[in-house]
Every structure is written in C-alpha cells, then in structure tokens.
C-alpha cells in the first residue's frame, strides 16, 4: 500500500505512510502512529527493510534526515481511509510502481532493497 502525498515536498507522488519520530519514541512506534494518523489503521508484523539518508526541504531549509523503512501488514479488520496529509491511498503490485513515482530518493533506494534489485 502506498499513499499519494497531499503536500509538498513530493505532492502527488507515492510514498509509504510516514513522518518524523517524536522525542522518546521508537522507530517501530512511530511507524504505527503515522499509519494511524494518515490512514486510521493499525499495523501488524513490522519487518525492518533498511535505512537511507535523505534531505527534507521545509520552509526553504534543507534538513538532513535518516529515513527508516519497514514492511508491514494491516491488522485484521483494519479499514484504512485517507486522513492527514494524504490525498489518496491504494494497493499496488510491485510491477505497477516505478521508482520515479516515489516521492524521495531514499524511498526509491528502499524500494530497490525490498525488491532485491
């Protein structure tokens, strides 16, 4: 599942649900929280894919970030819906997602790792 970003940077591009980790929060807890905030759904079975350096442009300042990627399943009975910062979401076969459709280079690198290429 990917979301389509409703805001810049990357507006209109595909991305996994995500955002920034809060102080004192684990990466796993942040991933679950972001899916709740963006899709109103719970996750099950998180699996670490990897991390990738990135930059995030915010108010004309480019911030260095470390993006952390997980694969997961939705919890049984989850009914996702587009919420905060999400224009839409959808389920895609791997063959339907081109790297250039992903919002950030870090996501493209994680996608290659996930596909084993």
DRENZASE-80225 format. One record per atom (N, C-alpha, C, O, CB): atom name; x, y, z. Coordinates in Angstrom, 2 decimals. Glycine has a CB too. Layout:
BEGIN
+------+---------+---------+---------+
! atom !       u !       v !       w !
+------+---------+---------+---------+
!   CA !       X !       Y !       Z !
...
+------+---------+---------+---------+
***
This chain:
BEGIN
+------+---------+---------+---------+
! atom !       u !       v !       w !
+------+---------+---------+---------+
!    N !    0.84 !   -1.17 !    0.00 !
!   CA !    0.00 !    0.00 !    0.00 !
!    C !    0.89 !    1.23 !    0.00 !
!    O !    1.89 !    1.29 !    0.72 !
!   CB !   -0.96 !    0.00 !    1.21 !
!    N !    0.53 !    2.19 !   -0.80 !
!   CA !    1.19 !    3.48 !   -0.81 !
!    C !    0.14 !    4.57 !   -0.65 !
!    O !   -1.02 !    4.39 !   -1.01 !
!   CB !    2.01 !    3.68 !   -2.12 !
!    N !    0.57 !    5.69 !   -0.09 !
!   CA !   -0.27 !    6.88 !   -0.08 !
!    C !    0.17 !    7.77 !   -1.24 !
!    O !    1.28 !    7.62 !   -1.76 !
!   CB !   -0.19 !    7.64 !    1.30 !
!    N !   -0.69 !    8.69 !   -1.62 !
!   CA !   -0.31 !    9.76 !   -2.54 !
!    C !   -0.26 !   11.02 !   -1.69 !
!    O !   -1.25 !   11.40 !   -1.06 !
!   CB !   -1.33 !    9.90 !   -3.78 !
!    N !    0.92 !   11.67 !   -1.69 !
!   CA !    1.14 !   12.80 !   -0.80 !
!    C !    0.27 !   14.00 !   -1.19 !
!    O !    0.16 !   14.35 !   -2.37 !
!   CB !    2.61 !   13.20 !   -0.82 !
!    N !   -0.36 !   14.62 !   -0.19 !
!   CA !   -1.23 !   15.76 !   -0.43 !
!    C !   -0.49 !   17.10 !   -0.34 !
!    O !   -1.02 !   18.14 !   -0.72 !
!   CB !   -2.38 !   15.75 !    0.56 !
!    N !    0.76 !   17.06 !    0.18 !
!   CA !    1.51 !   18.30 !    0.39 !
!    C !    2.94 !   18.17 !   -0.11 !
!    O !    3.47 !   17.07 !   -0.27 !
!   CB !    1.51 !   18.69 !    1.87 !
!    N !    3.55 !   19.31 !   -0.34 !
!   CA !    4.98 !   19.35 !   -0.66 !
!    C !    5.77 !   19.09 !    0.62 !
!    O !    5.29 !   19.40 !    1.70 !
!   CB !    5.39 !   20.71 !   -1.30 !
!    N !    6.94 !   18.54 !    0.52 !
!   CA !    7.58 !   18.10 !   -0.71 !
!    C !    7.00 !   16.78 !   -1.21 !
!    O !    6.50 !   15.96 !   -0.44 !
!   CB !    9.09 !   17.96 !   -0.49 !
!    N !    7.09 !   16.60 !   -2.50 !
!   CA !    6.62 !   15.35 !   -3.10 !
!    C !    5.12 !   15.29 !   -3.32 !
!    O !    4.57 !   14.20 !   -3.46 !
!   CB !    7.02 !   14.22 !   -2.25 !
!    N !    4.45 !   16.43 !   -3.35 !
!   CA !    3.00 !   16.44 !   -3.53 !
!    C !    2.62 !   15.66 !   -4.79 !
!    O !    3.20 !   15.87 !   -5.86 !
!   CB !    2.46 !   17.90 !   -3.62 !
!    N !    1.65 !   14.76 !   -4.65 !
!   CA !    1.18 !   13.97 !   -5.77 !
!    C !    1.96 !   12.69 !   -6.02 !
!    O !    1.53 !   11.85 !   -6.81 !
!   CB !    1.20 !   14.79 !   -6.98 !
!    N !    3.09 !   12.54 !   -5.36 !
!   CA !    3.93 !   11.34 !   -5.54 !
!    C !    3.50 !   10.25 !   -4.56 !
!    O !    2.83 !   10.51 !   -3.56 !
!   CB !    5.42 !   11.69 !   -5.34 !
!    N !    3.90 !    9.03 !   -4.88 !
!   CA !    3.64 !    7.89 !   -4.00 !
!    C !    4.66 !    7.84 !   -2.87 !
!    O !    5.81 !    8.25 !   -3.04 !
!   CB !    3.66 !    6.58 !   -4.79 !
!    N !    4.24 !    7.34 !   -1.73 !
!   CA !    5.12 !    7.19 !   -0.57 !
!    C !    4.51 !    6.17 !    0.38 !
!    O !    3.29 !    6.01 !    0.41 !
!   CB !    5.35 !    8.56 !    0.15 !
!    N !    5.34 !    5.50 !    1.15 !
!   CA !    4.77 !    4.74 !    2.25 !
!    C !    4.26 !    5.73 !    3.30 !
!    O !    4.78 !    6.85 !    3.37 !
!   CB !    5.82 !    3.74 !    2.88 !
!    N !    3.27 !    5.38 !    4.10 !
!   CA !    2.87 !    6.28 !    5.18 !
!    C !    4.08 !    6.55 !    6.07 !
!    O !    4.89 !    5.65 !    6.30 !
!   CB !    1.69 !    5.67 !    6.01 !
!    N !    4.21 !    7.76 !    6.57 !
!   CA !    5.36 !    8.04 !    7.43 !
!    C !    5.43 !    9.48 !    7.85 !
!    O !    4.60 !   10.31 !    7.48 !
!   CB !    6.62 !    7.67 !    6.73 !
!    N !    6.45 !    9.75 !    8.64 !
!   CA !    6.66 !   11.09 !    9.15 !
!    C !    7.84 !   11.09 !   10.09 !
!    O !    8.70 !   10.22 !   10.01 !
!   CB !    5.41 !   11.63 !    9.84 !
!    N !    7.88 !   12.05 !   10.96 !
!   CA !    9.01 !   12.21 !   11.88 !
!    C !    8.76 !   11.46 !   13.18 !
!    O !    7.63 !   11.32 !   13.64 !
!   CB !    9.26 !   13.69 !   12.16 !
!    N !    9.85 !   10.99 !   13.77 !
!   CA !    9.80 !   10.30 !   15.05 !
!    C !    9.76 !   11.34 !   16.16 !
!    O !   10.54 !   12.29 !   16.16 !
!   CB !   11.02 !    9.34 !   15.23 !
!    N !    8.86 !   11.16 !   17.11 !
!   CA !    8.76 !   12.05 !   18.26 !
!    C !    9.87 !   11.74 !   19.27 !
!    O !   10.38 !   10.62 !   19.30 !
!   CB !    7.37 !   11.92 !   18.93 !
!    N !   10.24 !   12.71 !   20.06 !
!   CA !   11.24 !   12.51 !   21.11 !
!    C !   10.78 !   11.39 !   22.03 !
!    O !    9.65 !   11.38 !   22.50 !
!   CB !   11.48 !   13.82 !   21.92 !
!    N !   11.68 !   10.44 !   22.28 !
!   CA !   11.38 !    9.32 !   23.16 !
!    C !   10.61 !    8.18 !   22.51 !
!    O !   10.26 !    7.21 !   23.19 !
!   CB !   10.62 !    9.80 !   24.32 !
!    N !   10.34 !    8.28 !   21.23 !
!   CA !    9.56 !    7.27 !   20.52 !
!    C !   10.49 !    6.35 !   19.72 !
!    O !   11.50 !    6.81 !   19.18 !
!   CB !    8.54 !    7.95 !   19.57 !
!    N !   10.17 !    5.07 !   19.66 !
!   CA !   10.96 !    4.15 !   18.83 !
!    C !   10.52 !    4.30 !   17.38 !
!    O !    9.45 !    4.82 !   17.08 !
!   CB !   10.79 !    2.68 !   19.32 !
!    N !   11.37 !    3.82 !   16.48 !
!   CA !   11.03 !    3.86 !   15.06 !
!    C !    9.79 !    3.02 !   14.79 !
!    O !    8.93 !    3.40 !   14.00 !
!   CB !   12.21 !    3.35 !   14.20 !
!    N !    9.69 !    1.86 !   15.46 !
!   CA !    8.54 !    0.99 !   15.27 !
!    C !    7.25 !    1.66 !   15.75 !
!    O !    6.22 !    1.60 !   15.06 !
!   CB !    8.74 !   -0.32 !   16.01 !
!    N !    7.30 !    2.30 !   16.91 !
!   CA !    6.12 !    3.00 !   17.43 !
!    C !    5.74 !    4.16 !   16.52 !
!    O !    4.55 !    4.42 !   16.31 !
!   CB !    6.38 !    3.51 !   18.86 !
!    N !    6.73 !    4.86 !   15.98 !
!   CA !    6.46 !    5.98 !   15.07 !
!    C !    5.78 !    5.48 !   13.79 !
!    O !    4.85 !    6.11 !   13.30 !
!   CB !    7.77 !    6.73 !   14.72 !
!    N !    6.25 !    4.36 !   13.26 !
!   CA !    5.63 !    3.80 !   12.05 !
!    C !    4.16 !    3.48 !   12.30 !
!    O !    3.30 !    3.81 !   11.48 !
!   CB !    6.38 !    2.53 !   11.60 !
!    N !    3.88 !    2.86 !   13.42 !
!   CA !    2.49 !    2.53 !   13.76 !
!    C !    1.65 !    3.80 !   13.96 !
!    O !    0.52 !    3.87 !   13.49 !
!   CB !    2.44 !    1.67 !   15.03 !
!    N !    2.20 !    4.79 !   14.66 !
!   CA !    1.49 !    6.05 !   14.90 !
!    C !    1.20 !    6.76 !   13.59 !
!    O !    0.09 !    7.25 !   13.38 !
!   CB !    2.29 !    6.96 !   15.83 !
!    N !    2.19 !    6.82 !   12.70 !
!   CA !    1.99 !    7.52 !   11.42 !
!    C !    0.90 !    6.86 !   10.57 !
!    O !    0.13 !    7.55 !    9.91 !
!   CB !    3.30 !    7.57 !   10.64 !
!    N !    0.84 !    5.54 !   10.59 !
!   CA !   -0.23 !    4.85 !    9.85 !
!    C !   -1.58 !    5.18 !   10.47 !
!    O !   -2.56 !    5.37 !    9.75 !
!   CB !    0.02 !    3.31 !    9.84 !
!    N !   -1.65 !    5.24 !   11.80 !
!   CA !   -2.91 !    5.64 !   12.46 !
!    C !   -3.29 !    7.06 !   12.06 !
!    O !   -4.45 !    7.33 !   11.75 !
!   CB !   -2.79 !    5.53 !   14.01 !
!    N !   -2.31 !    7.99 !   12.08 !
!   CA !   -2.59 !    9.40 !   11.77 !
!    C !   -2.97 !    9.61 !   10.30 !
!    O !   -3.82 !   10.44 !    9.99 !
!   CB !   -1.39 !   10.25 !   12.12 !
!    N !   -2.33 !    8.86 !    9.40 !
!   CA !   -2.56 !    9.09 !    7.98 !
!    C !   -3.67 !    8.22 !    7.38 !
!    O !   -4.30 !    8.61 !    6.40 !
!   CB !   -1.30 !    8.85 !    7.23 !
!    N !   -3.90 !    7.05 !    7.98 !
!   CA !   -4.87 !    6.11 !    7.41 !
!    C !   -5.90 !    5.58 !    8.41 !
!    O !   -6.82 !    4.86 !    8.02 !
!   CB !   -4.15 !    4.95 !    6.81 !
!    N !   -5.76 !    5.94 !    9.68 !
!   CA !   -6.71 !    5.47 !   10.68 !
!    C !   -6.71 !    3.97 !   10.85 !
!    O !   -7.74 !    3.39 !   11.18 !
!   CB !   -8.08 !    5.93 !   10.33 !
!    N !   -5.56 !    3.33 !   10.64 !
!   CA !   -5.49 !    1.86 !   10.70 !
!    C !   -4.33 !    1.42 !   11.59 !
!    O !   -3.37 !    2.16 !   11.80 !
!   CB !   -5.33 !    1.27 !    9.29 !
!    N !   -4.44 !    0.21 !   12.10 !
!   CA !   -3.38 !   -0.38 !   12.92 !
!    C !   -2.55 !   -1.33 !   12.07 !
!    O !   -3.04 !   -1.93 !   11.11 !
!   CB !   -3.98 !   -1.14 !   14.14 !
!    N !   -1.27 !   -1.46 !   12.44 !
!   CA !   -0.35 !   -2.36 !   11.75 !
!    C !   -0.12 !   -3.63 !   12.55 !
!    O !   -0.34 !   -3.68 !   13.76 !
!   CB !    0.97 !   -1.67 !   11.48 !
!    N !    0.35 !   -4.66 !   11.84 !
!   CA !    0.77 !   -5.91 !   12.46 !
!    C !    2.01 !   -6.40 !   11.72 !
!    O !    2.15 !   -6.18 !   10.52 !
!   CB !   -0.38 !   -6.98 !   12.43 !
!    N !    2.91 !   -7.05 !   12.44 !
!   CA !    4.04 !   -7.70 !   11.81 !
!    C !    5.04 !   -6.81 !   11.10 !
!    O !    5.39 !   -7.07 !    9.95 !
!   CB !    3.55 !   -8.65 !   10.85 !
!    N !    5.51 !   -5.76 !   11.76 !
!   CA !    6.52 !   -4.90 !   11.17 !
!    C !    7.81 !   -5.67 !   10.89 !
!    O !    8.25 !   -6.47 !   11.71 !
!   CB !    6.82 !   -3.71 !   12.08 !
!    N !    8.40 !   -5.42 !    9.70 !
!   CA !    9.68 !   -6.02 !    9.34 !
!    C !   10.59 !   -4.92 !    8.81 !
!    O !   10.23 !   -4.21 !    7.87 !
!   CB !    9.51 !   -7.16 !    8.28 !
!    N !   11.77 !   -4.78 !    9.42 !
!   CA !   12.73 !   -3.75 !    9.03 !
!    C !   13.26 !   -4.03 !    7.63 !
!    O !   13.69 !   -5.15 !    7.34 !
!   CB !   13.89 !   -3.67 !   10.04 !
!    N !   13.22 !   -3.02 !    6.76 !
!   CA !   13.79 !   -3.13 !    5.42 !
!    C !   15.19 !   -2.52 !    5.40 !
!    O !   16.13 !   -3.13 !    4.89 !
!   CB !   12.88 !   -2.43 !    4.38 !
!    N !   15.31 !   -1.31 !    5.96 !
!   CA !   16.60 !   -0.63 !    5.97 !
!    C !   16.42 !    0.84 !    6.25 !
!    O !   15.31 !    1.33 !    6.46 !
!   CB !   17.33 !   -0.83 !    4.64 !
!    N !   17.54 !    1.54 !    6.23 !
!   CA !   17.51 !    3.00 !    6.43 !
!    C !   18.29 !    3.64 !    5.30 !
!    O !   19.21 !    3.05 !    4.74 !
!   CB !   18.10 !    3.40 !    7.81 !
!    N !   17.91 !    4.86 !    4.97 !
!   CA !   18.54 !    5.60 !    3.88 !
!    C !   18.65 !    7.07 !    4.26 !
!    O !   17.70 !    7.64 !    4.80 !
!   CB !   17.74 !    5.44 !    2.57 !
!    N !   19.80 !    7.69 !    3.97 !
!   CA !   19.92 !    9.13 !    4.21 !
!    C !   19.04 !    9.90 !    3.22 !
!    O !   18.78 !    9.43 !    2.11 !
!   CB !   21.40 !    9.59 !    4.10 !
!    N !   18.59 !   11.05 !    3.64 !
!   CA !   17.72 !   11.87 !    2.81 !
!    C !   17.88 !   13.33 !    3.24 !
!    O !   18.51 !   13.62 !    4.25 !
!   CB !   16.23 !   11.41 !    2.92 !
!    N !   17.30 !   14.21 !    2.47 !
!   CA !   17.17 !   15.61 !    2.89 !
!    C !   15.69 !   15.96 !    2.75 !
!    O !   15.01 !   15.47 !    1.86 !
!   CB !   18.08 !   16.57 !    2.03 !
!    N !   15.22 !   16.81 !    3.65 !
!   CA !   13.82 !   17.19 !    3.68 !
!    C !   13.74 !   18.71 !    3.66 !
!    O !   14.18 !   19.38 !    4.59 !
!   CB !   13.10 !   16.61 !    4.94 !
!    N !   13.19 !   19.26 !    2.59 !
!   CA !   13.07 !   20.70 !    2.43 !
!    C !   11.83 !   21.19 !    3.16 !
!    O !   10.72 !   20.77 !    2.85 !
!   CB !   13.03 !   21.09 !    0.94 !
!    N !   12.02 !   22.09 !    4.12 !
!   CA !   10.92 !   22.65 !    4.89 !
!    C !   11.18 !   24.14 !    5.09 !
!    O !   12.19 !   24.53 !    5.67 !
!   CB !   10.75 !   21.92 !    6.27 !
!    N !   10.25 !   24.95 !    4.60 !
!   CA !   10.37 !   26.41 !    4.70 !
!    C !   11.73 !   26.90 !    4.21 !
!    O !   12.41 !   27.69 !    4.87 !
!   CB !   10.14 !   26.87 !    6.14 !
!    N !   12.10 !   26.42 !    3.05 !
!   CA !   13.33 !   26.81 !    2.34 !
!    C !   14.61 !   26.41 !    3.05 !
!    O !   15.69 !   26.91 !    2.70 !
!   CB !   13.33 !   28.29 !    2.15 !
!    N !   14.53 !   25.51 !    4.03 !
!   CA !   15.71 !   24.96 !    4.69 !
!    C !   15.75 !   23.47 !    4.40 !
!    O !   14.74 !   22.77 !    4.54 !
!   CB !   15.69 !   25.25 !    6.25 !
!    N !   16.92 !   22.99 !    4.00 !
!   CA !   17.08 !   21.57 !    3.71 !
!    C !   17.67 !   20.87 !    4.93 !
!    O !   18.81 !   21.14 !    5.32 !
!   CB !   17.99 !   21.36 !    2.46 !
!    N !   16.89 !   19.98 !    5.54 !
!   CA !   17.30 !   19.27 !    6.74 !
!    C !   17.79 !   17.87 !    6.39 !
!    O !   17.12 !   17.16 !    5.65 !
!   CB !   16.14 !   19.20 !    7.75 !
!    N !   18.95 !   17.46 !    6.91 !
!   CA !   19.37 !   16.07 !    6.71 !
!    C !   18.52 !   15.16 !    7.59 !
!    O !   18.27 !   15.47 !    8.76 !
!   CB !   20.89 !   15.88 !    7.02 !
!    N !   18.08 !   14.05 !    7.03 !
!   CA !   17.28 !   13.08 !    7.78 !
!    C !   17.81 !   11.68 !    7.53 !
!    O !   18.56 !   11.45 !    6.58 !
!   CB !   15.78 !   13.18 !    7.39 !
!    N !   17.43 !   10.76 !    8.37 !
!   CA !   17.67 !    9.34 !    8.14 !
!    C !   16.30 !    8.69 !    8.07 !
!    O !   15.59 !    8.62 !    9.07 !
!   CB !   18.58 !    8.70 !    9.28 !
!    N !   15.93 !    8.22 !    6.90 !
!   CA !   14.62 !    7.61 !    6.70 !
!    C !   14.73 !    6.12 !    7.01 !
!    O !   15.65 !    5.44 !    6.55 !
!   CB !   14.11 !    7.84 !    5.25 !
!    N !   13.78 !    5.61 !    7.78 !
!   CA !   13.76 !    4.22 !    8.22 !
!    C !   12.53 !    3.56 !    7.59 !
!    O !   11.42 !    4.08 !    7.68 !
!   CB !   13.74 !    4.10 !    9.79 !
!    N !   12.75 !    2.41 !    6.97 !
!   CA !   11.67 !    1.76 !    6.21 !
!    C !   11.33 !    0.40 !    6.79 !
!    O !   12.21 !   -0.39 !    7.15 !
!   CB !   12.07 !    1.62 !    4.75 !
!    N !   10.03 !    0.14 !    6.86 !
!   CA !    9.51 !   -1.14 !    7.32 !
!    C !    8.52 !   -1.66 !    6.28 !
!    O !    7.89 !   -0.89 !    5.55 !
!   CB !    8.84 !   -1.00 !    8.71 !
!    N !    8.38 !   -2.97 !    6.24 !
!   CA !    7.26 !   -3.60 !    5.55 !
!    C !    6.33 !   -4.08 !    6.66 !
!    O !    6.80 !   -4.46 !    7.74 !
!   CB !    7.73 !   -4.80 !    4.60 !
!    N !    5.04 !   -4.07 !    6.41 !
!   CA !    4.08 !   -4.47 !    7.45 !
!    C !    2.79 !   -4.91 !    6.79 !
!    O !    2.57 !   -4.72 !    5.60 !
!   CB !    3.81 !   -3.31 !    8.44 !
!    N !    1.97 !   -5.50 !    7.60 !
!   CA !    0.61 !   -5.85 !    7.20 !
!    C !   -0.35 !   -5.00 !    8.04 !
!    O !   -0.04 !   -4.60 !    9.16 !
!   CB !    0.32 !   -7.40 !    7.38 !
!    N !   -1.51 !   -4.74 !    7.47 !
!   CA !   -2.55 !   -4.11 !    8.27 !
!    C !   -3.10 !   -5.14 !    9.25 !
!    O !   -3.17 !   -6.33 !    8.93 !
!   CB !   -3.68 !   -3.52 !    7.38 !
!    N !   -3.47 !   -4.69 !   10.42 !
!   CA !   -4.06 !   -5.57 !   11.42 !
!    C !   -5.39 !   -6.10 !   10.88 !
!    O !   -6.06 !   -5.42 !   10.11 !
!   CB !   -4.27 !   -4.83 !   12.78 !
!    N !   -5.78 !   -7.31 !   11.29 !
!   CA !   -7.06 !   -7.87 !   10.85 !
!    C !   -8.21 !   -6.90 !   11.14 !
!    O !   -8.30 !   -6.34 !   12.24 !
!   CB !   -7.32 !   -9.22 !   11.53 !
!    N !   -9.06 !   -6.72 !   10.17 !
!   CA !  -10.22 !   -5.85 !   10.33 !
!    C !   -9.96 !   -4.38 !   10.09 !
!    O !  -10.89 !   -3.58 !   10.15 !
!   CB !  -10.76 !   -6.01 !   11.68 !
!    N !   -8.71 !   -4.00 !    9.80 !
!   CA !   -8.38 !   -2.58 !    9.57 !
!    C !   -9.13 !   -2.07 !    8.34 !
!    O !   -9.23 !   -2.76 !    7.32 !
!   CB !   -6.85 !   -2.39 !    9.39 !
!    N !   -9.64 !   -0.87 !    8.44 !
!   CA !  -10.36 !   -0.22 !    7.35 !
!    C !   -9.69 !    1.13 !    7.07 !
!    O !  -10.18 !    2.16 !    7.55 !
!   CB !  -11.88 !   -0.04 !    7.70 !
!    N !   -8.59 !    1.16 !    6.31 !
!   CA !   -7.88 !    2.41 !    6.09 !
!    C !   -8.71 !    3.43 !    5.31 !
!    O !   -9.56 !    3.07 !    4.49 !
!   CB !   -6.59 !    2.15 !    5.37 !
!    N !   -8.42 !    4.70 !    5.58 !
!   CA !   -9.04 !    5.80 !    4.84 !
!    C !   -8.04 !    6.95 !    4.82 !
!    O !   -7.24 !    7.09 !    5.74 !
!   CB !  -10.41 !    6.25 !    5.49 !
!    N !   -8.08 !    7.76 !    3.79 !
!   CA !   -7.15 !    8.88 !    3.65 !
!    C !   -7.48 !    9.95 !    4.68 !
!    O !   -8.57 !   10.52 !    4.69 !
!   CB !   -7.22 !    9.47 !    2.21 !
!    N !   -6.51 !   10.22 !    5.56 !
!   CA !   -6.67 !   11.24 !    6.60 !
!    C !   -5.63 !   12.35 !    6.39 !
!    O !   -5.46 !   12.83 !    5.27 !
!   CB !   -6.53 !   10.62 !    8.02 !
!    N !   -4.94 !   12.74 !    7.44 !
!   CA !   -4.00 !   13.85 !    7.46 !
!    C !   -2.89 !   13.71 !    6.40 !
!    O !   -2.21 !   12.68 !    6.33 !
!   CB !   -3.38 !   13.96 !    8.83 !
!    N !   -2.72 !   14.74 !    5.58 !
!   CA !   -1.65 !   14.84 !    4.58 !
!    C !   -1.70 !   13.77 !    3.50 !
!    O !   -0.71 !   13.58 !    2.79 !
!   CB !   -0.33 !   14.76 !    5.27 !
!    N !   -2.82 !   13.08 !    3.34 !
!   CA !   -2.94 !   12.00 !    2.37 !
!    C !   -4.02 !   12.37 !    1.35 !
!    O !   -5.18 !   12.54 !    1.71 !
!   CB !   -3.28 !   10.65 !    3.07 !
!    N !   -3.63 !   12.48 !    0.08 !
!   CA !   -4.61 !   12.76 !   -0.97 !
!    C !   -5.42 !   11.51 !   -1.28 !
!    O !   -6.63 !   11.59 !   -1.49 !
!   CB !   -3.91 !   13.27 !   -2.25 !
!    N !   -4.74 !   10.36 !   -1.29 !
!   CA !   -5.40 !    9.08 !   -1.54 !
!    C !   -4.44 !    7.97 !   -1.15 !
!    O !   -3.29 !    8.23 !   -0.78 !
!   CB !   -5.84 !    8.95 !   -3.04 !
!    N !   -4.90 !    6.74 !   -1.24 !
!   CA !   -4.02 !    5.60 !   -0.99 !
!    C !   -4.49 !    4.46 !   -1.88 !
!    O !   -5.61 !    4.47 !   -2.39 !
!   CB !   -4.03 !    5.17 !    0.53 !
!    N !   -3.62 !    3.49 !   -2.06 !
!   CA !   -4.01 !    2.35 !   -2.87 !
!    C !   -3.05 !    1.19 !   -2.72 !
!    O !   -1.93 !    1.34 !   -2.24 !
!   CB !   -4.10 !    2.75 !   -4.30 !
!    N !   -3.53 !    0.05 !   -3.14 !
!   CA !   -2.72 !   -1.17 !   -3.15 !
!    C !   -2.16 !   -1.31 !   -4.56 !
!    O !   -2.89 !   -1.21 !   -5.54 !
!   CB !   -3.57 !   -2.45 !   -2.73 !
!    N !   -0.86 !   -1.55 !   -4.65 !
!   CA !   -0.20 !   -1.66 !   -5.94 !
!    C !    0.63 !   -2.94 !   -5.98 !
!    O !    1.25 !   -3.31 !   -4.99 !
!   CB !    0.69 !   -0.43 !   -6.21 !
!    N !    0.64 !   -3.60 !   -7.12 !
!   CA !    1.57 !   -4.70 !   -7.35 !
!    C !    2.95 !   -4.08 !   -7.54 !
!    O !    3.06 !   -2.94 !   -8.01 !
!   CB !    1.16 !   -5.57 !   -8.60 !
!    N !    3.99 !   -4.80 !   -7.17 !
!   CA !    5.36 !   -4.28 !   -7.32 !
!    C !    5.63 !   -3.82 !   -8.74 !
!    O !    6.31 !   -2.82 !   -8.94 !
!   CB !    6.38 !   -5.35 !   -6.92 !
!    N !    5.10 !   -4.53 !   -9.72 !
!   CA !    5.33 !   -4.17 !  -11.13 !
!    C !    4.64 !   -2.87 !  -11.52 !
!    O !    4.95 !   -2.30 !  -12.57 !
!   CB !    4.85 !   -5.29 !  -12.02 !
!    N !    3.71 !   -2.39 !  -10.72 !
!   CA !    2.96 !   -1.16 !  -11.02 !
!    C !    3.63 !    0.09 !  -10.47 !
!    O !    3.20 !    1.20 !  -10.78 !
!   CB !    1.56 !   -1.26 !  -10.48 !
!    N !    4.67 !   -0.08 !   -9.66 !
!   CA !    5.32 !    1.07 !   -9.02 !
!    C !    6.68 !    1.29 !   -9.64 !
!    O !    7.58 !    0.47 !   -9.50 !
!   CB !    5.44 !    0.86 !   -7.49 !
!    N !    6.83 !    2.41 !  -10.33 !
!   CA !    8.12 !    2.80 !  -10.91 !
!    C !    8.86 !    3.67 !   -9.89 !
!    O !    8.24 !    4.47 !   -9.19 !
!   CB !    7.93 !    3.55 !  -12.27 !
!    N !   10.16 !    3.51 !   -9.83 !
!   CA !   10.96 !    4.29 !   -8.87 !
!    C !   10.68 !    5.78 !   -8.96 !
!    O !   10.57 !    6.46 !   -7.94 !
!   CB !   12.44 !    4.04 !   -9.09 !
!    N !   10.56 !    6.30 !  -10.18 !
!   CA !   10.36 !    7.75 !  -10.35 !
!    C !    9.01 !    8.23 !   -9.82 !
!    O !    8.81 !    9.44 !   -9.68 !
!   CB !   10.49 !    8.12 !  -11.81 !
!    N !    8.09 !    7.31 !   -9.54 !
!   CA !    6.79 !    7.68 !   -8.97 !
!    C !    6.86 !    7.87 !   -7.46 !
!    O !    5.92 !    8.39 !   -6.85 !
!   CB !    5.76 !    6.62 !   -9.30 !
!    N !    7.98 !    7.45 !   -6.84 !
!   CA !    8.14 !    7.58 !   -5.38 !
!    C !    8.68 !    8.96 !   -5.04 !
!    O !    9.49 !    9.52 !   -5.78 !
!   CB !    9.09 !    6.47 !   -4.83 !
!    N !    8.23 !    9.50 !   -3.92 !
!   CA !    8.45 !   10.90 !   -3.58 !
!    C !    9.91 !   11.30 !   -3.35 !
!    O !   10.30 !   12.42 !   -3.68 !
!   CB !    7.67 !   11.22 !   -2.36 !
!    N !   10.73 !   10.42 !   -2.79 !
!   CA !   12.09 !   10.81 !   -2.41 !
!    C !   13.10 !    9.76 !   -2.85 !
!    O !   12.76 !    8.58 !   -2.93 !
!   CB !   12.18 !   11.03 !   -0.90 !
!    N !   14.34 !   10.16 !   -3.13 !
!   CA !   15.38 !    9.19 !   -3.49 !
!    C !   15.57 !    8.10 !   -2.43 !
!    O !   15.86 !    6.95 !   -2.78 !
!   CB !   16.70 !    9.91 !   -3.71 !
!    N !   15.40 !    8.44 !   -1.16 !
!   CA !   15.54 !    7.43 !   -0.11 !
!    C !   14.48 !    6.34 !   -0.26 !
!    O !   14.75 !    5.17 !   -0.02 !
!   CB !   15.43 !    8.08 !    1.29 !
!    N !   13.27 !    6.72 !   -0.67 !
!   CA !   12.20 !    5.75 !   -0.89 !
!    C !   12.52 !    4.87 !   -2.09 !
!    O !   12.23 !    3.67 !   -2.08 !
!   CB !   10.85 !    6.46 !   -1.09 !
!    N !   13.10 !    5.46 !   -3.10 !
!   CA !   13.49 !    4.69 !   -4.28 !
!    C !   14.53 !    3.65 !   -3.91 !
!    O !   14.46 !    2.51 !   -4.37 !
!   CB !   14.03 !    5.63 !   -5.38 !
!    N !   15.51 !    4.03 !   -3.08 !
!   CA !   16.54 !    3.09 !   -2.65 !
!    C !   15.94 !    1.97 !   -1.80 !
!    O !   16.31 !    0.81 !   -1.96 !
!   CB !   17.64 !    3.82 !   -1.85 !
!    N !   15.02 !    2.32 !   -0.89 !
!   CA !   14.36 !    1.30 !   -0.06 !
!    C !   13.52 !    0.35 !   -0.92 !
!    O !   13.47 !   -0.85 !   -0.65 !
!   CB !   13.48 !    1.96 !    1.00 !
!    N !   12.88 !    0.89 !   -1.94 !
!   CA !   12.08 !    0.07 !   -2.85 !
!    C !   12.97 !   -0.95 !   -3.57 !
!    O !   12.59 !   -2.11 !   -3.73 !
!   CB !   11.35 !    0.98 !   -3.88 !
!    N !   14.15 !   -0.51 !   -4.00 !
!   CA !   15.09 !   -1.43 !   -4.63 !
!    C !   15.51 !   -2.53 !   -3.66 !
!    O !   15.61 !   -3.69 !   -4.04 !
!   CB !   16.33 !   -0.67 !   -5.15 !
!    N !   15.77 !   -2.15 !   -2.39 !
!   CA !   16.12 !   -3.16 !   -1.37 !
!    C !   15.00 !   -4.16 !   -1.18 !
!    O !   15.24 !   -5.37 !   -1.12 !
!   CB !   16.44 !   -2.48 !   -0.04 !
!    N !   13.79 !   -3.68 !   -1.08 !
!   CA !   12.64 !   -4.55 !   -0.86 !
!    C !   12.46 !   -5.54 !   -2.01 !
!    O !   12.13 !   -6.71 !   -1.79 !
!   CB !   11.37 !   -3.72 !   -0.70 !
!    N !   12.69 !   -5.06 !   -3.23 !
!   CA !   12.53 !   -5.91 !   -4.41 !
!    C !   13.77 !   -6.77 !   -4.68 !
!    O !   13.75 !   -7.65 !   -5.54 !
!   CB !   12.22 !   -5.06 !   -5.63 !
!    N !   14.85 !   -6.50 !   -3.92 !
!   CA !   16.06 !   -7.29 !   -4.10 !
!    C !   16.84 !   -6.95 !   -5.36 !
!    O !   17.56 !   -7.79 !   -5.90 !
!   CB !   15.72 !   -8.74 !   -4.12 !
!    N !   16.69 !   -5.70 !   -5.84 !
!   CA !   17.42 !   -5.30 !   -7.05 !
!    C !   18.49 !   -4.28 !   -6.77 !
!    O !   19.18 !   -3.85 !   -7.69 !
!   CB !   16.47 !   -4.75 !   -8.06 !
+------+---------+---------+---------+
***
